[in-house]
């Protein structure tokens, strides 16, 4: 995996979160996962993914958003 300062691709995020690439793409659409589209690629910043996860936990109260 890459350093915290670099952009990750969907494979990197999937490995980080232990989910499939298909799940990542579904979360982009349904759960508004933070990402940037560059050409045909989705790119992610680790700190934004971590903040997104924290916001999902704190606002969901155990229920899926």
PQR file of N, CA, C, O and H, with PARSE charges and radii, in Angstrom:
ATOM      1  N   UNK A   1       0.829  -1.175   0.000 -0.4000 1.5000
ATOM      2  CA  UNK A   1       0.000   0.000   0.000 -0.0000 2.0000
ATOM      3  C   UNK A   1       0.879   1.246   0.000  0.5500 1.7000
ATOM      4  O   UNK A   1       2.062   1.186   0.334 -0.5500 1.4000
ATOM      5  N   UNK A   2       0.302   2.341  -0.368 -0.4000 1.5000
ATOM      6  CA  UNK A   2       1.055   3.582  -0.513 -0.0000 2.0000
ATOM      7  C   UNK A   2       1.016   4.414   0.763  0.5500 1.7000
ATOM      8  O   UNK A   2       0.278   4.107   1.699 -0.5500 1.4000
ATOM      9  H   UNK A   2      -0.659   2.390  -0.639  0.4000 1.0000
ATOM     10  N   UNK A   3       1.810   5.453   0.783 -0.4000 1.5000
ATOM     11  CA  UNK A   3       1.854   6.323   1.961 -0.0000 2.0000
ATOM     12  C   UNK A   3       0.551   7.089   2.121  0.5500 1.7000
ATOM     13  O   UNK A   3      -0.268   7.140   1.204 -0.5500 1.4000
ATOM     14  H   UNK A   3       2.409   5.702   0.022  0.4000 1.0000
ATOM     15  N   UNK A   4       0.365   7.684   3.291 -0.4000 1.5000
ATOM     16  CA  UNK A   4      -0.851   8.424   3.595 -0.0000 2.0000
ATOM     17  C   UNK A   4      -1.060   9.620   2.675  0.5500 1.7000
ATOM     18  O   UNK A   4      -2.200  10.028   2.450 -0.5500 1.4000
ATOM     19  H   UNK A   4       1.030   7.643   4.036  0.4000 1.0000
ATOM     20  N   UNK A   5       0.010  10.185   2.142 -0.4000 1.5000
ATOM     21  CA  UNK A   5      -0.086  11.386   1.318 -0.0000 2.0000
ATOM     22  C   UNK A   5      -0.519  11.090  -0.117  0.5500 1.7000
ATOM     23  O   UNK A   5      -0.987  11.991  -0.813 -0.5500 1.4000
ATOM     24  H   UNK A   5       0.935   9.853   2.324  0.4000 1.0000
ATOM     25  N   UNK A   6      -0.373   9.856  -0.567 -0.4000 1.5000
ATOM     26  CA  UNK A   6      -0.670   9.550  -1.964 -0.0000 2.0000
ATOM     27  C   UNK A   6      -2.145   9.183  -2.148  0.5500 1.7000
ATOM     28  O   UNK A   6      -2.880   8.965  -1.185 -0.5500 1.4000
ATOM     29  H   UNK A   6       0.007   9.124  -0.001  0.4000 1.0000
ATOM     30  N   UNK A   7      -2.538   9.124  -3.391 -0.4000 1.5000
ATOM     31  CA  UNK A   7      -3.890   8.703  -3.721 -0.0000 2.0000
ATOM     32  C   UNK A   7      -3.917   7.190  -3.885  0.5500 1.7000
ATOM     33  O   UNK A   7      -2.980   6.600  -4.423 -0.5500 1.4000
ATOM     34  H   UNK A   7      -1.940   9.301  -4.173  0.4000 1.0000
ATOM     35  N   UNK A   8      -4.984   6.573  -3.423 -0.4000 1.5000
ATOM     36  CA  UNK A   8      -5.162   5.132  -3.544 -0.0000 2.0000
ATOM     37  C   UNK A   8      -6.161   4.844  -4.646  0.5500 1.7000
ATOM     38  O   UNK A   8      -7.029   5.668  -4.934 -0.5500 1.4000
ATOM     39  H   UNK A   8      -5.745   7.053  -2.986  0.4000 1.0000
ATOM     40  N   UNK A   9      -6.042   3.674  -5.265 -0.4000 1.5000
ATOM     41  CA  UNK A   9      -7.056   3.228  -6.214 -0.0000 2.0000
ATOM     42  C   UNK A   9      -8.038   2.312  -5.479  0.5500 1.7000
ATOM     43  O   UNK A   9      -7.887   2.072  -4.281 -0.5500 1.4000
ATOM     44  H   UNK A   9      -5.337   3.004  -5.032  0.4000 1.0000
ATOM     45  N   UNK A  10      -9.036   1.807  -6.191 -0.4000 1.5000
ATOM     46  CA  UNK A  10     -10.070   0.979  -5.561 -0.0000 2.0000
ATOM     47  C   UNK A  10      -9.482  -0.307  -4.981  0.5500 1.7000
ATOM     48  O   UNK A  10      -9.961  -0.788  -3.954 -0.5500 1.4000
ATOM     49  H   UNK A  10      -9.159   2.003  -7.164  0.4000 1.0000
ATOM     50  N   UNK A  11      -8.462  -0.868  -5.611 -0.4000 1.5000
ATOM     51  CA  UNK A  11      -7.817  -2.071  -5.068 -0.0000 2.0000
ATOM     52  C   UNK A  11      -7.179  -1.775  -3.715  0.5500 1.7000
ATOM     53  O   UNK A  11      -7.324  -2.553  -2.772 -0.5500 1.4000
ATOM     54  H   UNK A  11      -8.073  -0.478  -6.445  0.4000 1.0000
ATOM     55  N   UNK A  12      -6.473  -0.651  -3.621 -0.4000 1.5000
ATOM     56  CA  UNK A  12      -5.824  -0.265  -2.367 -0.0000 2.0000
ATOM     57  C   UNK A  12      -6.854  -0.090  -1.246  0.5500 1.7000
ATOM     58  O   UNK A  12      -6.652  -0.568  -0.129 -0.5500 1.4000
ATOM     59  H   UNK A  12      -6.355  -0.019  -4.387  0.4000 1.0000
ATOM     60  N   UNK A  13      -7.947   0.594  -1.550 -0.4000 1.5000
ATOM     61  CA  UNK A  13      -8.985   0.836  -0.540 -0.0000 2.0000
ATOM     62  C   UNK A  13      -9.658  -0.477  -0.150  0.5500 1.7000
ATOM     63  O   UNK A  13      -9.957  -0.703   1.023 -0.5500 1.4000
ATOM     64  H   UNK A  13      -8.110   0.982  -2.456  0.4000 1.0000
ATOM     65  N   UNK A  14      -9.895  -1.342  -1.140 -0.4000 1.5000
ATOM     66  CA  UNK A  14     -10.484  -2.647  -0.853 -0.0000 2.0000
ATOM     67  C   UNK A  14      -9.617  -3.465   0.088  0.5500 1.7000
ATOM     68  O   UNK A  14     -10.128  -4.110   1.004 -0.5500 1.4000
ATOM     69  H   UNK A  14      -9.652  -1.158  -2.092  0.4000 1.0000
ATOM     70  N   UNK A  15      -8.315  -3.443  -0.132 -0.4000 1.5000
ATOM     71  CA  UNK A  15      -7.396  -4.164   0.755 -0.0000 2.0000
ATOM     72  C   UNK A  15      -7.395  -3.535   2.141  0.5500 1.7000
ATOM     73  O   UNK A  15      -7.385  -4.247   3.145 -0.5500 1.4000
ATOM     74  H   UNK A  15      -7.900  -2.920  -0.876  0.4000 1.0000
ATOM     75  N   UNK A  16      -7.406  -2.222   2.205 -0.4000 1.5000
ATOM     76  CA  UNK A  16      -7.401  -1.501   3.479 -0.0000 2.0000
ATOM     77  C   UNK A  16      -8.644  -1.831   4.305  0.5500 1.7000
ATOM     78  O   UNK A  16      -8.560  -2.003   5.521 -0.5500 1.4000
ATOM     79  H   UNK A  16      -7.414  -1.643   1.389  0.4000 1.0000
ATOM     80  N   UNK A  17      -9.801  -1.918   3.636 -0.4000 1.5000
ATOM     81  CA  UNK A  17     -11.064  -2.149   4.324 -0.0000 2.0000
ATOM     82  C   UNK A  17     -11.487  -3.619   4.312  0.5500 1.7000
ATOM     83  O   UNK A  17     -12.498  -3.989   4.910 -0.5500 1.4000
ATOM     84  H   UNK A  17      -9.870  -1.778   2.648  0.4000 1.0000
ATOM     85  N   UNK A  18     -10.704  -4.449   3.627 -0.4000 1.5000
ATOM     86  CA  UNK A  18     -10.983  -5.880   3.528 -0.0000 2.0000
ATOM     87  C   UNK A  18     -12.345  -6.157   2.873  0.5500 1.7000
ATOM     88  O   UNK A  18     -13.131  -6.974   3.353 -0.5500 1.4000
ATOM     89  H   UNK A  18      -9.883  -4.149   3.141  0.4000 1.0000
ATOM     90  N   UNK A  19     -12.597  -5.452   1.766 -0.4000 1.5000
ATOM     91  CA  UNK A  19     -13.806  -5.658   0.978 -0.0000 2.0000
ATOM     92  C   UNK A  19     -13.420  -5.721  -0.500  0.5500 1.7000
ATOM     93  O   UNK A  19     -12.303  -5.360  -0.871 -0.5500 1.4000
ATOM     94  H   UNK A  19     -11.958  -4.789   1.376  0.4000 1.0000
ATOM     95  N   UNK A  20     -14.343  -6.179  -1.335 -0.4000 1.5000
ATOM     96  CA  UNK A  20     -14.067  -6.291  -2.764 -0.0000 2.0000
ATOM     97  C   UNK A  20     -14.135  -4.933  -3.463  0.5500 1.7000
ATOM     98  O   UNK A  20     -14.689  -3.966  -2.940 -0.5500 1.4000
ATOM     99  H   UNK A  20     -15.250  -6.473  -1.034  0.4000 1.0000
ATOM    100  N   UNK A  21     -13.563  -4.896  -4.641 -0.4000 1.5000
ATOM    101  CA  UNK A  21     -13.607  -3.683  -5.450 -0.0000 2.0000
ATOM    102  C   UNK A  21     -15.061  -3.348  -5.820  0.5500 1.7000
ATOM    103  O   UNK A  21     -15.429  -2.176  -5.889 -0.5500 1.4000
ATOM    104  H   UNK A  21     -13.113  -5.682  -5.066  0.4000 1.0000
ATOM    105  N   UNK A  22     -15.879  -4.373  -6.055 -0.4000 1.5000
ATOM    106  CA  UNK A  22     -17.295  -4.141  -6.362 -0.0000 2.0000
ATOM    107  C   UNK A  22     -17.996  -3.440  -5.197  0.5500 1.7000
ATOM    108  O   UNK A  22     -18.837  -2.567  -5.412 -0.5500 1.4000
ATOM    109  H   UNK A  22     -15.580  -5.326  -5.999  0.4000 1.0000
ATOM    110  N   UNK A  23     -17.655  -3.816  -3.984 -0.4000 1.5000
ATOM    111  CA  UNK A  23     -18.234  -3.161  -2.801 -0.0000 2.0000
ATOM    112  C   UNK A  23     -17.821  -1.695  -2.754  0.5500 1.7000
ATOM    113  O   UNK A  23     -18.637  -0.828  -2.439 -0.5500 1.4000
ATOM    114  H   UNK A  23     -16.972  -4.526  -3.809  0.4000 1.0000
ATOM    115  N   UNK A  24     -16.568  -1.417  -3.064 -0.4000 1.5000
ATOM    116  CA  UNK A  24     -16.091  -0.028  -3.086 -0.0000 2.0000
ATOM    117  C   UNK A  24     -16.914   0.789  -4.081  0.5500 1.7000
ATOM    118  O   UNK A  24     -17.372   1.883  -3.750 -0.5500 1.4000
ATOM    119  H   UNK A  24     -15.905  -2.121  -3.320  0.4000 1.0000
ATOM    120  N   UNK A  25     -17.104   0.274  -5.290 -0.4000 1.5000
ATOM    121  CA  UNK A  25     -17.873   1.002  -6.303 -0.0000 2.0000
ATOM    122  C   UNK A  25     -19.333   1.193  -5.867  0.5500 1.7000
ATOM    123  O   UNK A  25     -19.927   2.236  -6.139 -0.5500 1.4000
ATOM    124  H   UNK A  25     -16.732  -0.614  -5.559  0.4000 1.0000
ATOM    125  N   UNK A  26     -19.903   0.204  -5.202 -0.4000 1.5000
ATOM    126  CA  UNK A  26     -21.280   0.322  -4.708 -0.0000 2.0000
ATOM    127  C   UNK A  26     -21.355   1.394  -3.626  0.5500 1.7000
ATOM    128  O   UNK A  26     -22.306   2.175  -3.589 -0.5500 1.4000
ATOM    129  H   UNK A  26     -19.420  -0.644  -4.982  0.4000 1.0000
ATOM    130  N   UNK A  27     -20.349   1.435  -2.739 -0.4000 1.5000
ATOM    131  CA  UNK A  27     -20.333   2.452  -1.687 -0.0000 2.0000
ATOM    132  C   UNK A  27     -20.169   3.852  -2.256  0.5500 1.7000
ATOM    133  O   UNK A  27     -20.702   4.806  -1.689 -0.5500 1.4000
ATOM    134  H   UNK A  27     -19.577   0.801  -2.769  0.4000 1.0000
ATOM    135  N   UNK A  28     -19.453   3.999  -3.351 -0.4000 1.5000
ATOM    136  CA  UNK A  28     -19.317   5.304  -3.997 -0.0000 2.0000
ATOM    137  C   UNK A  28     -20.702   5.820  -4.379  0.5500 1.7000
ATOM    138  O   UNK A  28     -21.021   6.991  -4.170 -0.5500 1.4000
ATOM    139  H   UNK A  28     -19.020   3.224  -3.811  0.4000 1.0000
ATOM    140  N   UNK A  29     -21.524   4.927  -4.943 -0.4000 1.5000
ATOM    141  CA  UNK A  29     -22.856   5.316  -5.405 -0.0000 2.0000
ATOM    142  C   UNK A  29     -23.870   5.441  -4.274  0.5500 1.7000
ATOM    143  O   UNK A  29     -24.637   6.403  -4.235 -0.5500 1.4000
ATOM    144  H   UNK A  29     -21.265   3.976  -5.113  0.4000 1.0000
ATOM    145  N   UNK A  30     -23.882   4.475  -3.354 -0.4000 1.5000
ATOM    146  CA  UNK A  30     -24.969   4.424  -2.372 -0.0000 2.0000
ATOM    147  C   UNK A  30     -24.653   5.089  -1.049  0.5500 1.7000
ATOM    148  O   UNK A  30     -25.564   5.576  -0.380 -0.5500 1.4000
ATOM    149  H   UNK A  30     -23.260   3.694  -3.386  0.4000 1.0000
ATOM    150  N   UNK A  31     -23.408   5.126  -0.653 -0.4000 1.5000
ATOM    151  CA  UNK A  31     -23.053   5.671   0.658 -0.0000 2.0000
ATOM    152  C   UNK A  31     -22.193   6.922   0.557  0.5500 1.7000
ATOM    153  O   UNK A  31     -21.653   7.394   1.557 -0.5500 1.4000
ATOM    154  H   UNK A  31     -22.667   4.730  -1.196  0.4000 1.0000
ATOM    155  N   UNK A  32     -22.069   7.451  -0.640 -0.4000 1.5000
ATOM    156  CA  UNK A  32     -21.329   8.688  -0.875 -0.0000 2.0000
ATOM    157  C   UNK A  32     -19.902   8.628  -0.331  0.5500 1.7000
ATOM    158  O   UNK A  32     -19.428   9.564   0.313 -0.5500 1.4000
ATOM    159  H   UNK A  32     -22.508   7.067  -1.452  0.4000 1.0000
ATOM    160  N   UNK A  33     -19.234   7.515  -0.600 -0.4000 1.5000
ATOM    161  CA  UNK A  33     -17.827   7.366  -0.201 -0.0000 2.0000
ATOM    162  C   UNK A  33     -17.013   8.459  -0.891  0.5500 1.7000
ATOM    163  O   UNK A  33     -17.178   8.676  -2.092 -0.5500 1.4000
ATOM    164  H   UNK A  33     -19.619   6.754  -1.122  0.4000 1.0000
ATOM    165  N   UNK A  34     -16.140   9.150  -0.161 -0.4000 1.5000
ATOM    166  CA  UNK A  34     -15.367  10.253  -0.755 -0.0000 2.0000
ATOM    167  C   UNK A  34     -14.347   9.742  -1.772  0.5500 1.7000
ATOM    168  O   UNK A  34     -13.547   8.854  -1.477 -0.5500 1.4000
ATOM    169  H   UNK A  34     -16.006   8.974   0.814  0.4000 1.0000
ATOM    170  N   UNK A  35     -14.391  10.303  -2.943 -0.4000 1.5000
ATOM    171  CA  UNK A  35     -13.495   9.888  -4.016 -0.0000 2.0000
ATOM    172  C   UNK A  35     -13.345  11.008  -5.036  0.5500 1.7000
ATOM    173  O   UNK A  35     -14.104  11.977  -5.038 -0.5500 1.4000
ATOM    174  H   UNK A  35     -15.040  11.025  -3.182  0.4000 1.0000
ATOM    175  N   UNK A  36     -12.363  10.855  -5.891 -0.4000 1.5000
ATOM    176  CA  UNK A  36     -12.134  11.790  -6.990 -0.0000 2.0000
ATOM    177  C   UNK A  36     -12.041  10.966  -8.255  0.5500 1.7000
ATOM    178  O   UNK A  36     -11.345   9.952  -8.287 -0.5500 1.4000
ATOM    179  H   UNK A  36     -11.747  10.067  -5.890  0.4000 1.0000
ATOM    180  N   UNK A  37     -12.725  11.383  -9.284 -0.4000 1.5000
ATOM    181  CA  UNK A  37     -12.654  10.681 -10.572 -0.0000 2.0000
ATOM    182  C   UNK A  37     -11.631  11.395 -11.432  0.5500 1.7000
ATOM    183  O   UNK A  37     -11.746  12.593 -11.690 -0.5500 1.4000
ATOM    184  H   UNK A  37     -13.291  12.207  -9.258  0.4000 1.0000
ATOM    185  N   UNK A  38     -10.619  10.643 -11.878 -0.4000 1.5000
ATOM    186  CA  UNK A  38      -9.586  11.165 -12.772 -0.0000 2.0000
ATOM    187  C   UNK A  38      -9.597  10.276 -14.003  0.5500 1.7000
ATOM    188  O   UNK A  38      -9.144   9.132 -13.965 -0.5500 1.4000
ATOM    189  H   UNK A  38     -10.526   9.670 -11.668  0.4000 1.0000
ATOM    190  N   UNK A  39     -10.117  10.813 -15.088 -0.4000 1.5000
ATOM    191  CA  UNK A  39     -10.281   9.984 -16.284 -0.0000 2.0000
ATOM    192  C   UNK A  39     -11.276   8.882 -15.988  0.5500 1.7000
ATOM    193  O   UNK A  39     -12.414   9.145 -15.600 -0.5500 1.4000
ATOM    194  H   UNK A  39     -10.485  11.743 -15.119  0.4000 1.0000
ATOM    195  N   UNK A  40     -10.839   7.637 -16.174 -0.4000 1.5000
ATOM    196  CA  UNK A  40     -11.704   6.493 -15.904 -0.0000 2.0000
ATOM    197  C   UNK A  40     -11.459   5.880 -14.531  0.5500 1.7000
ATOM    198  O   UNK A  40     -12.082   4.877 -14.183 -0.5500 1.4000
ATOM    199  H   UNK A  40      -9.914   7.423 -16.489  0.4000 1.0000
ATOM    200  N   UNK A  41     -10.564   6.468 -13.751 -0.4000 1.5000
ATOM    201  CA  UNK A  41     -10.199   5.905 -12.458 -0.0000 2.0000
ATOM    202  C   UNK A  41     -10.822   6.672 -11.304  0.5500 1.7000
ATOM    203  O   UNK A  41     -10.953   7.895 -11.346 -0.5500 1.4000
ATOM    204  H   UNK A  41     -10.058   7.283 -14.034  0.4000 1.0000
ATOM    205  N   UNK A  42     -11.204   5.926 -10.267 -0.4000 1.5000
ATOM    206  CA  UNK A  42     -11.608   6.504  -8.995 -0.0000 2.0000
ATOM    207  C   UNK A  42     -10.391   6.496  -8.102  0.5500 1.7000
ATOM    208  O   UNK A  42      -9.724   5.468  -7.983 -0.5500 1.4000
ATOM    209  H   UNK A  42     -11.097   4.932 -10.233  0.4000 1.0000
ATOM    210  N   UNK A  43     -10.085   7.614  -7.472 -0.4000 1.5000
ATOM    211  CA  UNK A  43      -8.941   7.715  -6.571 -0.0000 2.0000
ATOM    212  C   UNK A  43      -9.410   8.191  -5.197  0.5500 1.7000
ATOM    213  O   UNK A  43     -10.401   8.912  -5.076 -0.5500 1.4000
ATOM    214  H   UNK A  43     -10.627   8.449  -7.570  0.4000 1.0000
ATOM    215  N   UNK A  44      -8.678   7.772  -4.172 -0.4000 1.5000
ATOM    216  CA  UNK A  44      -9.091   7.993  -2.787 -0.0000 2.0000
ATOM    217  C   UNK A  44      -7.915   8.489  -1.962  0.5500 1.7000
ATOM    218  O   UNK A  44      -6.762   8.164  -2.249 -0.5500 1.4000
ATOM    219  H   UNK A  44      -7.874   7.186  -4.271  0.4000 1.0000
ATOM    220  N   UNK A  45      -8.214   9.283  -0.928 -0.4000 1.5000
ATOM    221  CA  UNK A  45      -7.217   9.690   0.063 -0.0000 2.0000
ATOM    222  C   UNK A  45      -7.541   8.962   1.368  0.5500 1.7000
ATOM    223  O   UNK A  45      -8.692   8.941   1.804 -0.5500 1.4000
ATOM    224  H   UNK A  45      -9.150   9.547  -0.694  0.4000 1.0000
ATOM    225  N   UNK A  46      -6.521   8.368   1.987 -0.4000 1.5000
ATOM    226  CA  UNK A  46      -6.726   7.588   3.204 -0.0000 2.0000
ATOM    227  C   UNK A  46      -7.415   8.405   4.290  0.5500 1.7000
ATOM    228  O   UNK A  46      -8.341   7.920   4.940 -0.5500 1.4000
ATOM    229  H   UNK A  46      -5.586   8.385   1.633  0.4000 1.0000
ATOM    230  N   UNK A  47      -6.966   9.644   4.490 -0.4000 1.5000
ATOM    231  CA  UNK A  47      -7.558  10.448   5.563 -0.0000 2.0000
ATOM    232  C   UNK A  47      -9.041  10.714   5.309  0.5500 1.7000
ATOM    233  O   UNK A  47      -9.814  10.807   6.263 -0.5500 1.4000
ATOM    234  H   UNK A  47      -6.214  10.038   3.962  0.4000 1.0000
ATOM    235  N   UNK A  48      -9.455  10.840   4.047 -0.4000 1.5000
ATOM    236  CA  UNK A  48     -10.872  11.039   3.739 -0.0000 2.0000
ATOM    237  C   UNK A  48     -11.668   9.761   3.966  0.5500 1.7000
ATOM    238  O   UNK A  48     -12.812   9.812   4.419 -0.5500 1.4000
ATOM    239  H   UNK A  48      -8.827  10.765   3.273  0.4000 1.0000
ATOM    240  N   UNK A  49     -11.073   8.620   3.654 -0.4000 1.5000
ATOM    241  CA  UNK A  49     -11.733   7.339   3.893 -0.0000 2.0000
ATOM    242  C   UNK A  49     -11.906   7.128   5.402  0.5500 1.7000
ATOM    243  O   UNK A  49     -12.973   6.713   5.856 -0.5500 1.4000
ATOM    244  H   UNK A  49     -10.144   8.578   3.286  0.4000 1.0000
ATOM    245  N   UNK A  50     -10.857   7.413   6.170 -0.4000 1.5000
ATOM    246  CA  UNK A  50     -10.945   7.269   7.626 -0.0000 2.0000
ATOM    247  C   UNK A  50     -12.016   8.190   8.215  0.5500 1.7000
ATOM    248  O   UNK A  50     -12.777   7.772   9.087 -0.5500 1.4000
ATOM    249  H   UNK A  50      -9.991   7.750   5.801  0.4000 1.0000
ATOM    250  N   UNK A  51     -12.078   9.421   7.753 -0.4000 1.5000
ATOM    251  CA  UNK A  51     -13.081  10.376   8.240 -0.0000 2.0000
ATOM    252  C   UNK A  51     -14.490   9.907   7.852  0.5500 1.7000
ATOM    253  O   UNK A  51     -15.423  10.017   8.649 -0.5500 1.4000
ATOM    254  H   UNK A  51     -11.459   9.760   7.044  0.4000 1.0000
ATOM    255  N   UNK A  52     -14.642   9.388   6.638 -0.4000 1.5000
ATOM    256  CA  UNK A  52     -15.928   8.869   6.172 -0.0000 2.0000
ATOM    257  C   UNK A  52     -16.375   7.705   7.052  0.5500 1.7000
ATOM    258  O   UNK A  52     -17.538   7.634   7.451 -0.5500 1.4000
ATOM    259  H   UNK A  52     -13.884   9.298   5.991  0.4000 1.0000
ATOM    260  N   UNK A  53     -15.448   6.794   7.353 -0.4000 1.5000
ATOM    261  CA  UNK A  53     -15.772   5.665   8.226 -0.0000 2.0000
ATOM    262  C   UNK A  53     -16.211   6.151   9.603  0.5500 1.7000
ATOM    263  O   UNK A  53     -17.193   5.653  10.154 -0.5500 1.4000
ATOM    264  H   UNK A  53     -14.504   6.852   7.028  0.4000 1.0000
ATOM    265  N   UNK A  54     -15.495   7.112  10.155 -0.4000 1.5000
ATOM    266  CA  UNK A  54     -15.855   7.666  11.467 -0.0000 2.0000
ATOM    267  C   UNK A  54     -17.243   8.306  11.432  0.5500 1.7000
ATOM    268  O   UNK A  54     -18.017   8.149  12.377 -0.5500 1.4000
ATOM    269  H   UNK A  54     -14.697   7.516   9.708  0.4000 1.0000
ATOM    270  N   UNK A  55     -17.562   9.015  10.370 -0.4000 1.5000
ATOM    271  CA  UNK A  55     -18.870   9.660  10.270 -0.0000 2.0000
ATOM    272  C   UNK A  55     -19.983   8.623  10.129  0.5500 1.7000
ATOM    273  O   UNK A  55     -21.084   8.825  10.641 -0.5500 1.4000
ATOM    274  H   UNK A  55     -16.933   9.143   9.603  0.4000 1.0000
ATOM    275  N   UNK A  56     -19.706   7.523   9.446 -0.4000 1.5000
ATOM    276  CA  UNK A  56     -20.707   6.458   9.314 -0.0000 2.0000
ATOM    277  C   UNK A  56     -20.979   5.836  10.680  0.5500 1.7000
ATOM    278  O   UNK A  56     -22.125   5.537  11.015 -0.5500 1.4000
ATOM    279  H   UNK A  56     -18.811   7.359   9.030  0.4000 1.0000
ATOM    280  N   UNK A  57     -19.928   5.644  11.461 -0.4000 1.5000
ATOM    281  CA  UNK A  57     -20.066   5.029  12.777 -0.0000 2.0000
ATOM    282  C   UNK A  57     -20.814   5.952  13.730  0.5500 1.7000
ATOM    283  O   UNK A  57     -21.696   5.501  14.461 -0.5500 1.4000
ATOM    284  H   UNK A  57     -18.997   5.887  11.189  0.4000 1.0000
ATOM    285  N   UNK A  58     -20.477   7.220  13.731 -0.4000 1.5000
ATOM    286  CA  UNK A  58     -21.056   8.138  14.698 -0.0000 2.0000
ATOM    287  C   UNK A  58     -22.484   8.537  14.364  0.5500 1.7000
ATOM    288  O   UNK A  58     -23.241   8.885  15.270 -0.5500 1.4000
ATOM    289  H   UNK A  58     -19.761   7.586  13.137  0.4000 1.0000
ATOM    290  N   UNK A  59     -22.876   8.501  13.108 -0.4000 1.5000
ATOM    291  CA  UNK A  59     -24.228   8.916  12.743 -0.0000 2.0000
ATOM    292  C   UNK A  59     -25.179   7.737  12.591  0.5500 1.7000
ATOM    293  O   UNK A  59     -26.393   7.936  12.549 -0.5500 1.4000
ATOM    294  H   UNK A  59     -22.261   8.218  12.372  0.4000 1.0000
ATOM    295  N   UNK A  60     -24.665   6.522  12.507 -0.4000 1.5000
ATOM    296  CA  UNK A  60     -25.549   5.391  12.234 -0.0000 2.0000
ATOM    297  C   UNK A  60     -26.121   4.760  13.488  0.5500 1.7000
ATOM    298  O   UNK A  60     -27.170   4.119  13.418 -0.5500 1.4000
ATOM    299  H   UNK A  60     -23.678   6.360  12.541  0.4000 1.0000
ATOM    300  N   UNK A  61     -25.470   4.917  14.638 -0.4000 1.5000
ATOM    301  CA  UNK A  61     -25.937   4.322  15.890 -0.0000 2.0000
ATOM    302  C   UNK A  61     -26.240   2.836  15.733  0.5500 1.7000
ATOM    303  O   UNK A  61     -27.239   2.329  16.243 -0.5500 1.4000
ATOM    304  H   UNK A  61     -24.619   5.438  14.695  0.4000 1.0000
ATOM    305  N   UNK A  62     -25.346   2.147  15.010 -0.4000 1.5000
ATOM    306  CA  UNK A  62     -25.498   0.715  14.837 -0.0000 2.0000
ATOM    307  C   UNK A  62     -26.362   0.316  13.663  0.5500 1.7000
ATOM    308  O   UNK A  62     -26.463  -0.870  13.352 -0.5500 1.4000
ATOM    309  H   UNK A  62     -24.534   2.559  14.596  0.4000 1.0000
ATOM    310  N   UNK A  63     -26.982   1.265  13.009 -0.4000 1.5000
ATOM    311  CA  UNK A  63     -27.801   0.964  11.847 -0.0000 2.0000
ATOM    312  C   UNK A  63     -27.087   1.402  10.601  0.5500 1.7000
ATOM    313  O   UNK A  63     -26.334   2.376  10.610 -0.5500 1.4000
ATOM    314  H   UNK A  63     -26.900   2.229  13.261  0.4000 1.0000
ATOM    315  N   UNK A  64     -27.326   0.670   9.511 -0.4000 1.5000
ATOM    316  CA  UNK A  64     -26.685   1.036   8.253 -0.0000 2.0000
ATOM    317  C   UNK A  64     -27.335   2.286   7.708  0.5500 1.7000
ATOM    318  O   UNK A  64     -28.554   2.445   7.773 -0.5500 1.4000
ATOM    319  H   UNK A  64     -27.938  -0.121   9.503  0.4000 1.0000
ATOM    320  N   UNK A  65     -26.522   3.168   7.174 -0.4000 1.5000
ATOM    321  CA  UNK A  65     -26.995   4.433   6.625 -0.0000 2.0000
ATOM    322  C   UNK A  65     -27.611   4.279   5.283  0.5500 1.7000
ATOM    323  O   UNK A  65     -28.058   5.263   4.692 -0.5500 1.4000
ATOM    324  H   UNK A  65     -25.531   3.040   7.121  0.4000 1.0000
TER
END
